[in-house]
Amino acid sequence: MLSNPPFALFVLVEVSTDQLNKILEAAFKGTQFSENCLWLPLSEDDYSDAPKKVSGVATEGTKPPVSSYKSPFIGKKGEEVAAWLKNKPKEADVDIHFFAILDKSAEKGSMVMGRQGGLDLKDMDSLEFMRLDAEFATSVLFAMQYGSWEEMKTSTGLTEIEY
């Protein structure tokens, strides 16, 4: 079975568990109910809780509902979480180029998508952010193809993270 690896979901501000679950459920809906494609990291010190690839099985992220979650990334900047993701070990089955962020706008149901690597995903110093509602953002991440980001950027524009 072919599948995208999960996308890290970095929570940079306090978000209620109720709202976090709503966003995770919207994300699941955005994949046509096929995968839980967002993973909530439990530690900034290591990657031990990261999903691991298992041959022939779709790697899934965090399945809602979560009973509680305290993000280790509260107060961090987008650049810091992107750098953390770049340093993931090979066995951690998480997308290194695309990820999601919850900032102040999360209480309204939106999230920030991040991309590092530029158009060809080779320039790891290139970092861009785009804000979309959670369901649509996940459908975009889940179906990302070459040039899709640029098309979205043209119609939606880039954004700043609201800390």
TALINNOR-V958124 format. One record per helix or strand. SS is the DSSP state (H for helix, E for strand). FROM is the first residue (numbers start at 0). TO is the last residue. If there is no record, write none. Layout:
ss->[SS/SS]
from->[FROM/FROM]
to->[TO/TO]
//
This chain:
ss->[E/H/E/E/E/E/H/E/E/E/H/E/E/H/H]
from->[5/16/37/51/53/56/77/91/93/97/103/109/122/133/147]
to->[10/29/38/51/53/56/85/91/93/101/107/116/132/141/155]
//
